[in-house]
């Protein structure tokens, strides 16, 4: 069993998953000097088309490659630093979130498949929930939704795909460049 804190193990696992699933060099992040503009995302990921609708601070990526699963989506939103949320609070917020999601679409059911993340408030840390959404017509969508915490800020990151493996792999692929934007602590 590893003696590394859960945060470091989670980041190492995310990085390893991203590298193994998509190959080294497919995601390139640049730390922006200022907030990203509506015209461009601060990083690019091979096989994904970024979109930033006018008037929103959410960056969307649409899969354009068989490797990520056509129709898959990933989005993220940056927030100011937040060091107070705990895994217990995140878990409770996800229970409320699925209720709200299902109320918006009559006949839709969303199930939490699992919640994991780092305990405490040390930075960096990641909380994730895996969900299965079943539309009224029976269409299934797997989602991984997370909150990432870094030195410079926090972010929500959501991945959806038609398979659980796809949504998890796509989440891992984007978690690394988003964490770079949020600022990683110096190596010790």
C-alpha positions in Angstrom: 0.0 0.0 0.0 1.3 3.4 -0.9 2.4 5.9 1.8 1.7 8.9 -0.4 -1.2 11.1 0.7 -4.5 10.4 -1.2 -4.1 13.7 -3.1 -0.8 12.7 -4.5 -2.0 9.2 -5.3 -5.1 10.6 -7.0 -3.1 13.0 -9.1 -0.5 10.3 -10.0 -3.4 8.0 -10.9 -5.1 10.7 -13.0 -1.8 11.5 -14.8 -1.0 7.8 -15.4 -4.6 7.1 -16.6 -4.4 10.1 -19.0 -1.0 9.1 -20.3 -2.0 5.4 -20.8 -5.4 6.1 -22.4 -4.4 8.8 -24.8 -0.7 8.7 -25.1 2.0 11.2 -24.0 1.8 14.7 -25.5 -1.9 14.9 -26.4 -2.8 17.5 -23.8 -0.9 20.7 -23.6 -1.7 23.3 -21.0 -0.6 26.9 -20.7 -1.0 28.9 -17.5 -2.9 32.0 -18.6 -1.7 35.4 -17.6 -5.3 36.5 -17.2 -8.7 34.8 -17.3 -9.2 33.0 -20.6 -11.1 35.0 -23.3 -14.3 33.9 -24.9 -12.4 33.2 -28.1 -9.9 30.6 -26.9 -9.4 27.9 -24.3 -6.1 28.1 -22.4 -5.1 24.6 -23.5 -5.8 22.1 -26.3 -6.5 18.4 -26.2 -6.0 16.3 -29.3 -9.3 15.0 -30.8 -11.4 17.6 -28.9 -12.9 20.8 -30.3 -13.1 23.6 -27.7 -16.2 25.9 -27.6 -16.9 28.9 -25.4 -20.4 30.2 -26.0 -20.5 34.0 -25.7 -21.6 35.2 -22.3 -20.5 32.1 -20.4 -17.5 31.3 -18.4 -17.8 27.6 -19.1 -15.4 26.0 -21.6 -16.9 23.0 -23.5 -15.0 20.4 -25.5 -16.7 18.1 -28.0 -15.1 14.9 -29.0 -14.2 14.7 -32.7 -12.1 11.5 -32.6 -13.0 7.8 -32.2 -10.5 7.5 -29.3 -12.6 9.7 -27.0 -16.0 8.5 -28.2 -17.9 10.6 -30.7 -20.6 12.6 -28.9 -18.6 12.7 -25.7 -18.4 16.1 -23.9 -16.2 17.6 -21.3 -16.7 21.0 -19.7 -14.9 23.0 -17.0 -15.4 26.2 -15.1 -12.8 28.1 -13.1 -13.6 29.6 -9.7 -11.7 31.6 -7.1 -9.7 29.6 -4.5 -11.9 27.4 -2.2 -10.2 25.5 0.5 -13.1 24.8 2.8 -15.2 22.1 1.0 -14.8 18.6 2.4 -15.6 15.3 0.7 -18.6 14.9 3.0 -20.0 18.3 1.8 -19.3 17.3 -1.8 -21.1 14.0 -1.4 -24.1 15.8 0.1 -24.1 18.3 -2.7 -24.2 15.5 -5.3 -27.3 14.0 -3.7 -29.0 17.4 -4.2 -27.6 17.7 -7.7 -29.1 14.5 -9.0 -32.5 15.4 -7.5 -32.4 18.8 -9.4 -31.2 17.1 -12.6 -34.0 14.6 -12.5 -36.6 17.3 -11.8 -35.6 19.2 -14.9 -36.4 16.3 -17.2 -39.5 14.3 -16.3 -38.9 10.5 -16.6 -35.1 10.9 -16.3 -33.3 9.0 -13.5 -29.8 9.7 -12.3 -27.9 7.2 -10.1 -24.7 7.9 -8.2 -22.3 5.0 -9.0 -19.6 6.2 -6.6 -18.0 9.2 -4.9 -14.3 9.5 -4.1 -11.7 12.1 -3.2 -9.2 13.4 -0.8 -10.0 13.9 2.9 -9.2 17.1 4.6 -8.5 20.5 3.0 -4.8 20.1 1.9 -4.0 21.3 -1.6 -4.2 20.1 -4.3 -7.1 17.8 -4.0 -9.8 16.2 -6.2 -13.4 15.1 -5.5 -15.2 13.0 -8.1 -18.7 11.5 -8.5 -19.5 8.9 -11.1 -23.2 9.0 -12.3 -25.4 7.1 -14.7 -28.2 9.2 -16.3 -31.0 7.3 -18.0 -33.2 9.5 -20.3 -36.9 8.9 -20.6 -36.3 7.1 -23.9 -33.8 4.7 -22.2 -30.6 6.3 -23.6 -27.8 6.0 -21.1 -25.1 8.6 -20.4 -22.2 8.1 -18.0 -20.9 11.1 -16.2 -17.9 11.9 -14.1 -18.3 15.2 -12.3 -15.6 16.6 -10.1 -14.3 19.6 -8.2 -10.5 20.2 -8.4 -8.7 22.4 -5.9 -5.4 24.1 -6.5 -3.3 27.0 -5.1 -4.7 29.6 -7.6 -8.3 28.5 -7.6 -10.8 25.7 -8.0 -12.7 24.3 -10.9 -15.7 22.1 -11.8 -14.9 19.4 -14.4 -17.6 17.3 -16.0 -17.2 14.5 -18.5 -20.0 12.6 -20.2 -19.9 9.7 -22.6 -21.9 6.6 -23.6 -19.7 4.3 -21.5 -18.4 4.5 -18.0 -14.9 3.9 -19.1 -15.1 6.7 -21.7 -16.4 9.2 -19.2 -13.7 8.3 -16.7 -10.9 8.3 -19.3 -12.0 11.6 -20.7 -12.2 13.1 -17.2 -8.7 12.0 -16.4 -7.4 13.4 -19.7 -8.7 16.9 -18.8 -8.0 16.8 -15.1 -4.2 17.3 -15.6 -4.3 20.5 -17.7 -7.1 22.0 -15.5 -5.0 21.2 -12.4 -2.0 23.0 -14.1 -4.2 26.0 -14.5 -5.2 25.9 -10.8 -1.6 25.8 -9.7 0.2 22.8 -8.3 2.3 23.2 -5.1 6.0 23.2 -5.4 7.7 19.8 -5.4 9.0 18.7 -2.0 
